[in-house]
Amino acid sequence: MAKKGSGNSALSGVVNLAVWLTGVLVSLAVGFGMTDGVLAVRWIPDVITQVAGWIVVILTLISIVLAIVDRAQ
């Protein structure tokens, strides 16, 4: 990765945004898949899988809000 203060800061920012956005989309896809029952863990009851899915979704949404607040400062 480029060091801070180098000429690649714009490219580094775009890469960081792409990685962050990919992580958010994957987290939401997995979380909603678990809540809908599409993604199931074989030996874990469906209720626990659904609760875990909601935890993933809620924590992902909280991280989005915190990232926006941090960026605004």
Secondary structure by P-SEA (a helix, b strand, c coil): cccccccaaaaaaaaaaaaaaaaaaaaaaaaaaaaacccccccccaaaaaaaaaaaaaaaaaaaaaaaaaaac
